Amino acid sequence: MNITRKNTDALNAIVTVEVSKADYAPQVEKVLKNYSKSAAVPGFRKGAVPMSLIKKQYGKAVLLEEVNKVLQENLNKYLSEEKLDILGNPLPKIDEGFDWEAEDYKFEFELGMAPSFEVSLDNVKNLTQYKVFADDKMLDDQVLRIRKQYGKMNAKDTVENGDDISGTFVNEARGIESPTRISLDIFKNKKEADKFLGKKVGDVVTVNTKGLFDDDHKLMDYLKLGHDDVHGLDIDVDFKIEEITQTEPAELNQELFDKLFGPGNVGSVDEIKAKIKEDAERQFAQQADQKFLNDVTESLLQTTQFELPSTFLKKWIQTVGETPLDAAQAEEEYNRSENGLRYQLIEGKIMKDNNLQITFDDLKAYTSQMIRKQMAQFGQTNPTDADVDGIVARVLQNQEEIKRLSDQVMSEKMLNLFKDKVKAKTKEVSYEDFIAASYGH
C-alpha cells in the first residue's frame, strides 16, 4: 500500500492510493474459502463445491468489496495520521479506463482543504449590548391582562374597542387556517383594527399583513407561519368572527393575589408588578444575549475573510445527500449554506484559540439547571438532588440530546467570551425600543 498527496493549491489536493495484490489477496481468499463451506450449488454437496466455481460465481464481487474495504481503511488512517483538516469527504476521481482485471490498482481522490486564517475579536466594532427593562406601560398592560384573564366574560353581539374576538384567520392560497383570539389593541395599523368595529358574529373582516403588528414575528403566532415566511409578508387574510366577548376585569384584591402567587406571598399591586418585572426582564436578558450573539456572528462573518474550495464543495454537495443533486441544485445549496460553513470554521478557530471545551461536568451542570427550571414551571420548586440527578442521567443517555445540549453549552461559552472580549457599548432600553432596534420597526 502506497499513499501520496499532491497539493494542487492551498485549498485542494489529490491523494493517490496504490493498492497491490498483496494488500487484498489474503482476505479475498479467506472470504472465498468461507463461501465454499456454505455455498449451495446444484450438483455439488454442501462444502464440496470446487474453488474454481466459487471464484467464478463470487470472485469479482468479493474482490470489489475487499479492495474497497482496504482502500477506505487505509485512506482514513492516512488522513488521520497526517492530521489533514479537510472539508466534506474525499471524492473519488472517475477513471473511465480503470481495469479490474489487473492485479494492482491505483485510485485518486480529490480533497478540499480547510483554509488557514486568523480571527480577531478586536475587529468586531460598533456593537451594542442591550439591557432591556420593563417600563410602567408594559407592567400596567400586563396587570390589566391578568385581571382580564381572571375576570368575568360577557358575550356580545357587536365589536367595540376593548372587546375580545375569537375567530379564524384564513388565506387558502397560502394554506392559512389559524383559529385564534384577538383584541384590537394587538394591531399596530389602526386603520386595519377599525375594520372590526361594528362587526357581528359571522362577519368576515379582511386585513392586510404588511405592518399589521409592531413585529412581523407575531405573524408566526397568529397565522401559524414559519420564520422565513413572515418578514415583509404582504397578503390579505380573512378573519371570520366566531365569538365576541367583553371581559369585566377581576378586582385587585387578596383573593386574586393568592390565586396568582399562592396564599400570603403577595399583598399589593406593587408586589405583583415587581414579580412581573423580574420575570419579564429575565426573559428580555435572554433575548438581548441572543441578539448580541447574532450581531457578533454577523460582524465576524464580515471581518474574517478567507477563501473556500468552492468548486470541490459544490461537487461534494452533489453526492452527499440521499438524492444526488445536479450542478445547478448543488450551486443553490452551496450559496444557501456558505455562511453557515464559514461561521462553523470561524467558531472552531475561536474555540481552539481560546481553549473552549465542553466537559461532561459542564454538560451535567447545564442539564441539571435546565431540569430544575422546567420542574419549577410545574410547581416543583424544591426537587431533591437525587430526583434531578436521575432525570439528568436518563437525558444524557440519548445521543441526540447530548448533541443538542452540547451545542447550547458551547453557545453559552461563546457568548460569555464575546461579552468579555468584544468591545461594545451598553444601552438600557424599553422592550418596545429593543424590538425596534432588533427588527427595524
N, C-alpha and C positions, 0 to 999 in steps of 0.2 A: 504494500500500500504506500503510495507516494502522493502527498498533497502539497500543492504550491499555490501561491497567491500573487496576482499581478494587479497593482493599483492602476486603474485607467485614469483616475484623477483623485482629488481629495475626498470625493463622496461616493465613488464607485470602484468596484474591484471585481475581478474574475478569479474564482477559485477552481483549480483543476484537480480532480481526484482520479488517480490512476489505480485501477483495480486489477491485480494479476490473478491468474488461476489459483495460485496457492492461497489467496485470501478467502476464496469462497468454496473451492472444491471439496474440502473435508466435510463441511456442513451439508453440502448438496448430497454427497454420498451417504451421510448419516440419515438424512431425511428419506432418501430413496430406499435405503435398507428397511427403515420402519414401514414405508409403504408396502414393500414386498411381503412383510409379515402379515399384513391385514387386507391387502388388495383382493377384491373378488372379481376374477376374470373368468368368463365361461371357458370350460375345457381344462381348467387347472385347479388343483386343490389349493385351499387357502394356505398361504405360506410357501407354496411351491411354484409361484409364477416366476419365469426367467427374468433376470435383471435386465436383459436387453429389451424385453417387452415393457417392463416398468419404466425404463428410461424413455422408450418411445412414446409411452402414453402420458407420463407425468414429468419427464425430464425438463422440458422447456419452461413449464410453469414454476417448478421448484427452483430452477436456475434464476429466473427473473426475481422471484421472491427473496432468495438468499443473497443475491447480489445487491438488491435494494436494501436489505437489512444491514449488510456490512457497510454499504455506502453511507446510509443515514447515520449509523452508529459512529463511524469514523469522522464524518463531516461535523457532526455535533461536538464530538470530542475535540476536534481541531479548533472550532470556533471558541470553545470554552478555554482551551489551553492558551490560545493566542490572545484571549481577552478582547476579542473584537466586539466593538459596540455597533451593532447593526440595527437597521430599521426593517420591520417586516421579517420575512423569511427568505432564505436563499431561493432564487428562481433558476430552475434548470434551463440551460440553453438547448434549444431544439437542434439536433443533428440529423438531417434528413438521410445521411449516408451511414447511420450507425449500424453496425453489423453484430448481431447477437451470436453469429456462428463463430466469431473469433473467440479466443480464449482469454485475452487480456482486453480490458475496456478503459476508455477514457471519458470522463464526464466533466462538464463545465457548468459552473453555477455563477449567476450574477449576484452580487451583494450591493445593497445600499447602505452606506456607512453614515453613522450619526455624525453631525457636524461638530467641530470644536469651536467653542465660543465662551465668552465671559459674560456674567450677569452683574450689573452694578445697581444696587438699590438706591445709590446716590443719584442716579439719573431719573428716578421717579420723583417728579416735582409737581407743584401746583395742585395738590390734592387736599381734600378736606375730610377730617374725621368729625362726623356729626354726633352731637349729644342731643337726643330728642326728648322734649318734655311734654307732658300732658297739660295743656292750658285750661283755664277756667271754663271756656266754652265746651271743650271736649268733656270735662268732668260733669258739667251741668247736663249736657246731652245724654251722657251715659246714665246719670241718676234718673233722668226722665224715662229713658229706655227701660231701666229696671222697674220703675213704677208702672209703666205700661205693661211690661211682661207679667206683673203680678196684679194688674188691675182688672176691672170688670169690662168685658166686651159686650157691646150692644150692636145688633145688626141694623144696617141702614139700607135705604133704597137708592140714595144718590150720593155721589162722591163730593166731599168738601175737603178743604185743606185740613190736615191733621188726621185724616182717616187712614186706616189700613186697608189695602186692596189685595185680595187673593185672586190669582188667575194664572194664565199660561202664556209665555212668550212663544210665538210661532213664526218660523220662516221656512217653508217647505223646501225651497231651493237649497238652503244651507243645512237642511236636516235639523233645524232647531225646533224643539218642543220641550220647553222647560217650565214646569209648574213652580211658582214662587209666590212670595208675599212681599208687597212693597208698600212704602209710604211715599208721598210726593216729594218729601224733602231729600230723598236719595239722589234726585236728578240735579245735575249741575245746570242743564239747559232748562230755564224756567218756561220757555215757550212750549217745549215738549211736555213739561209737567202740567201746564194749564190745559192741555188737551183732555185731561181726565176729569176736570171739574164739570159737574152736572151730569156725568155719565151714570148709567144704571147697570145692574146685574144683567149680563147677556150682551152688553155692548162690546164692540171691538175698537180699540184705540191703536192707531199706527204711529210709531215713533221711529226716529232715525238714530242709529247708534253713534254717529260721529259727534263727539263731545257730549254724549248723554250723561256721563259721570265725570267726576273730577279726576278719575284714574281709570284708564282703559282696562286695567286688570280686573275691575269689578264686573266687566262683561263675562269673565270666566265663570263667576259665581251665578250671575243672573241668567245667562244664556247657555251655560254648560259648554263653553267652547274651550279649545286648547290655547295655551300661552301664545303660540305663534300666530293664531288666527285673530287676536283681538286688537293688536296695535294698529291704530288708524282705521279700524273697521268702519265702513260707511255703507250700511244697508238699512232697509226698512224692516222692522219687525212688528207683528201684530200682537197686541195684548188683549186676550179675551177675559173680561171681568166676570168672576165667578162668585165673589162674595165681597161685601163692603161692611166694614165694622168700624165703630168708634170706641176707643178704649178710655174708660174713666180711670185715670192713674190711681194706684194704691196710695193710701196715706203713708207718710213718712213717720212711722211710729215704731215702738219697740217690738211689736209683733212682726213687722216686716224685717227689722234688723235681725231678729232671732232666726227668722226663716232663711235669711240670706247667709248668715255667718255663724249660726249656732247660738244657743242661749247665752246671753250675757257677754258675748265677745265684742259687740259694737253697740254704742249707746247714743250716737249722734250722726247727723248728716256729714259733719266734718270728718268723722272717723271713716264713714263709707267712702268719701272722696279720697281720703288718704290711702285706703286699701286699693281703690280703683287706680289711683295714680301709680302706686307701687307696681301693680301687676302690668299696667299699660307700659310703663317706662322700661320694665324688664323685657317686654316683647319688642319695644322700639329699639332697645340696645342691640338685640339680635339682628334686626333689620338694618340698623346703621352699620354693624360689623360686616354684614353681607355686602352692603354697598361699598364699603371701604375695600374689602377683599376683591370685589369685582373691578373697582377703579384701579387698584394696584395691578391686577392682572392685565387690564387693558393697556395701562401705561407700559408695563414690561413687554407686551407684545409689540408696542410701537417703538420702544427704545432699544430692544435687543434684536439686532439684525444678524441673520445667518442664512446661508443657502441650504436647501434640502435637495436630496437626489430625486427630484420630482418625476423625471422620466421613469426611473426604476419603480417608484412608489405607485405610479399610475398603472404600470404593468402588473405589479403585485396585487393591487386592488381588484384587477380583473379576475384574479384566480382565487382570492381568499374567501369569498362568501360561499354560501350553499349553492347559489346560482351564479354561474360565470357572467361577467359583465362585458359589454363591448367597449371599445375605446372611448366613445362619447359618454357612456354611462360612468366609466371609471374617471374621466375628466371631471364630470359633475360631482361625483362623490369626493374626489380629491379636493376640489375647491370648497366643498362644504365642510370637510374635516381638517383642512390645513391648519387653521388657527388652533384647533384643539391639540393637534400633534405638536405644533410649535410650543404651546404652553406646557404640554407634558414634558418636553425636553427642558424648557426653562425651569420648571418646577423641580425636575430631577437634579439639575445643576445646583439650584439653591439648596436643596436638601443635602447634597454632597458637600457643598462649600461650608454649610453651617452645621453639619453633623446632625441633621434632624432624623431621628429614628423612632420607630414605634416598638416599645417593649410590650411583653404580654401583660405586665403590671399596668402599663398605660391603658391597654385595652380593657382590662378588668375594671379599673377605676372609672373609666368613662362609661362603661356599660352599667356599672352599679349606680352611678349618678343618674343615668337615664331611666333605669328601672324605678328608682326612688321617686323621681318626678312623676312618672306615669302612675305609680301607686297612689301618690298624694292627690292626683286628679280624681281618683275614685274613693277618696276619703280615708285611705290607709296612710296616715301621716307618720306613724312610728313603727314601721315593719322591723322585725328582728334582723340582725346581720345574717343569721342562718337562712332565713327566708329569702333575702336578697341574693345571697351567695348561691343558693340553689337555682334561682332563676337565671343568674348570670352564667352559671355552668352549663345550663341547658341551651341558652342562647349561643354560647361560644362553641357549641358542638356543630353548629351549622356553618359550613364554609362560606356560603353566600353572605350570611350575616357578618361573619368575621371580615370579609372584604368590604362590605358596606360601612361597618363601624370603623375599620382601619382608615378608610377614606375620610371619614368625619374627624377622626383624631388628628390625622395629618393636616386637614384643612384648618383645624383649630391651632395647631402648632405653627402653620404658615401665617395665620392671622396674627398670632402673638409676635412672631418675628417681624412682620411688617409694621405692627404698631410700635415696636421697639426701634427698628432701623430706618423706616421711611419718614422723612421729614414732611409733616403735614400740619396745616393749621386746624385748630379745634373750633367748632362753631356750635353754639346752642341754638336750636330752632324748635318751633312747634311741629307737631306731626304734619299739619297741613303744609307748612313750608318745606318740610323734609320730602313729602311726596312731590311737591313742585320741583324741588332740586333734583329728585331722582328721575322723574318721568317728564319733566318739562311742561307740566300743566299749571 
